[in-house]
């Protein structure tokens, strides 16, 4: 969905090895790292061609998208949060 704020459903799908096809805006754009971990569309007319492309690419991207999804798990969030707090120097 255009301008979605985050996209937990995208990360859940990626964790199972699904190659995401997302709108190039909001949180999904960041999740797929500007197309590095998925396919982007700006106009809905692009979706059929992208889905066809995704079906052909999915086997090559499964492990890549799974590892990207794990970057959003609670353990990594806690580590990043602690690093930010430590760098503030309170």
ZIMOQUI-V230084 format. One line per field, one symbol per residue. psi: psi as a letter, one per 40 degrees, with the letter a starting at -180 (. if undefined). burial: + if it has 24 or more other ideal C-beta (glycine too) atoms within 12 Angstrom, else -. Layout:
BEGIN
psi = ???
burial = ???
END
This chain:
BEGIN
psi = hhfhdcfddddddddeehhihiigiadddddeffedfaiiidhdeeddddddddddedddeddddddddeeeidddddddddddddedf.
burial = ------+--++-+++-++++++++--+++++++---+++++--------+---+---+--+--+++-++-++------------------
END
